[in-house]
Amino acid sequence: MVKGESTFMKYLRRDRLPTIFCAGCGNGIVMNTFFNGMEMAEVDFDNLILVSGIGCSSRIPGYVACDSLHTTHGRPISFATGIKLANPEHDVAVFSGDGDAAAIGGNHLIHGARRNIDITVICINNSIYGMTGGQISPTSPKGSYGTTAPYGALERPFSLADLVTAAGGTYVARWTTAHPLQLSKAIKYGLQNKGFSFIEVISQCPTYYGRKNKLRSPIDMLNWMKETSINKRRADKMEEEELQGKIIVGEFQKKPEPEFAEKLCKLLEEQCVTGKPTAIRSAYQED
Amino acid sequence: MSEQFFIQGNEACARGAIEAGCRFFAGYPITPSTEIAEDMALFLPKKGGSFIQMEDEIAALGAVIGAVWGGQKGMTATSGPGFSLMQEHIGFAVMTETPLVIVNMQRGSPSTGQPTMASQSDMMQAKWGSHGDYEIIALSPSSVQECFDFTVEAFNLAEKYRVPVMVMSDEIVGHMREKITIPEEVEITYRQMPEEGPETFLPFKAPSDGTSPMPAFGDGYKMHITGLTHDEKGYPDASNPESHSKLVNRLCNKIRKHTDEITRIKEEFTEDAEIIVLSYGAPARSALTAVKNARKQEVKAGFIKLETVWPFPKKLIKDAVVNAQKVMVVEMNLGQIFYEVERVLPDKEVELLPKIGGEMHIPTEIMDKIKDMSH
C-alpha cells in the first residue's frame, strides 16, 4: 500500500485506474461508502459479486476486484437474480442509476422487490443521464433543465425509495453523497438484510445536472443536498407544502420477510429425488 | 435401460434439457411454448434445479445468463414475440460468450400474429435479430424424438463453442405427440475449467477461431464480464479499432471456421435425383412423403432436410445436389431459407414453395410442385 492511500485501494483493480468519472462526480463517494458498509456488514469480499447495467454508475463494478457482470441497460437485476439462484451463498449487489433502474429497468426493479430476492441495489440518483450528455431522467425534478428539456422538465419525478417500498423491498433507505456515514450504515444494513434491499443515493453530476441547473460546482451541489435534506421521521409529521423542494432522507422500510432464494432452496430440499438439492456448479463435471 | 414415452415436442425439449444437465430455467408464459416452462417448473426441482418465472422475456434470458456465469447450464423457451424481446440479451450472450439454449416454438407472425398456429418465420431473425455482426447455432427438429435429441445436442454445442444455441421448432412439432425413446445415457459436454490459476488466466484469450475455458463466478478468478468490446482480460476496450476487430472476428470465426463440424443434413434419394426437395422442421415430414410418392411414380426426386440451419450447411447442400439441376425449398414462410439456398446454388434452378396461415404443407401440394418443376 502506498503511504497515505485509502485502505479501500485493496478492493480496486489498480490496472483499471483512473476511472472515467468526471472531477466532482459522486460515484467516488459512493464507492468509498460501499466498501465502508461492506466491511461494517462483515461481507467476505471474496464472496461478493457485483452486477450493473449501463450508465456512469454502472461502471463502478468494473473498477472493483471481484467477479463483476456489466450487463445491458436497465436489466442488471434480472442477471443478478440468476446469479443469486445459481449459488445462493454469494453476496450479490447491483450498482445502477436513475435512468437504468427507474426508466428502462423499472419493471425489473419492482419485480426484484416484489420477489424479495436477496440482492442489494445501490441506485445512484443524479437526476440526469450523464453518460449520454445530460438528458432528463424519470427522477429529474419538475422544471429542471436537461438537453432534452431545454424549457424545463414537464413530467413529475419518481420517488424511488417510495416506489421500491410499495413494491415490497424489505430494506429501503435514501441518503445523499453529503451523508457518507449514514449512507455507509444504510449499505451495511442493506447487505445484512436477507431480502431485497434498495439504497437510493442522491448524488451530484456537476458536469451535466449542475451546469444545466445553475449548481455548477460540486461543493454547491453537496451544500444544496445538505441544506435541503430532511429526515423521514420529521418529514412524516410535516405538510406536503412544507416538503416542497426537500430531499427526504432516512430509512423508508426495514421489515424482514421470507426471502425468495431461501424459499426456493427449501422447495428443492423437499422435492429433490437425487439427494443433491442444490445444483451448484453443475455445469462442470464432478471429479 | 432406455425408456419410451408418448409425449409432446415441448415436453421432449424439457426432458432433453434436463438430461443434458440443464439445472436452471427462466421463462415467461407464451403460446405455443408454455408447456416447456410448465414441465421445467415440474421436473427441475426433482433434480435440484431452479425454475423461475420472470417478468418478461428480456429478464428471462438475463436470469439465464446470470445463472450460467454462476456455474449452471441454463435454458429459456419462447415464441415469436418473446423471441423479439430476447434479441437484446442474445447479443449480450454472444459478446460475453455465454453458453445457453433458447427454444423457439415458432407461431404465425408478425406481431402477435397467430398464437396457436405454426410458422417458420423467425428463421432469419434467429441469425440476424440482434444488432451487430455475430454467429449463433440453430437446429431445427421435425419430430418429437428430434426435440429431445436436438435439445441435448444444443447444450453440448453451446458448451463447446460458448455460444447461444437455438432450437428453432414450431407449433406443430411442439404440440404434436409421438413415441420417443430416451436412452439410458446421453453424451454430455461439460464446461471446461482453465488449467491456469487466477493469477495468470485471461478469460478471453483464445485462438483466432476458438474460445476459452470458462470458470464460474465465485471460483476465485475475479473476472470482469462486459457487453462492451473487451480485451483478453475482459476489460472494456471500446475505442480501440484493433481490439474490436479482433474480438468480433473471433466470435464469428469460432463458428464459421467450424461449420463442417457443426452442421448436419439428412439426405434421401439424392444420388440420382433430378429434382431435390429441401425442407426443415415440420414441413420436412410432408416433403419426404411427397418425394417417396414421386419415386413411386418414377419421378427422380430427392430429399434434403436441414438439421442444422445456422451456420448454414453450404458445403453439405452443394455436395448433396451435385447431380440435380432443380431444387425446391419448402418452408412455412414467404421465403427465408430459400434465399440462402439460392445464394449457395447459383447454377441451379431454385424455386420456393411457401406457405403461411399456420397449416403445414400437405404432401400433394409438394407433389404438384414437383410435377410442375419436372417438366
Interface residues (C-beta under 8 A of the other chain):
Chain A: R13 D15 R16 D46 N47 I49 V51 P61 G62 A65 C66 D67 S68 L69 H70 T71 T72 R75 S78 F79 A80 T81 G82 I83 K84 L85 A86 N87 E89 H90 N107 H108 H111 L264 L267 L268 Q271 C272 V273 T274 K276 P277 T278 A279 I280 R281 S282 A283 Y284 Q285
Chain B: G21 R23 F24 A26 P45 K46 K47 G48 G49 S50 I52 M54 E55 D56 I58 A59 A60 G62 A63 V64 I65 G66 A67 V68 W69 G70 G71 Q72 K73 G74 E88 H89 F92 E159 Y190 R191 M193 A216 F217 G218 G220 Y221 K222 M223 H224 I225 T226 G227 L228 Y235 P236
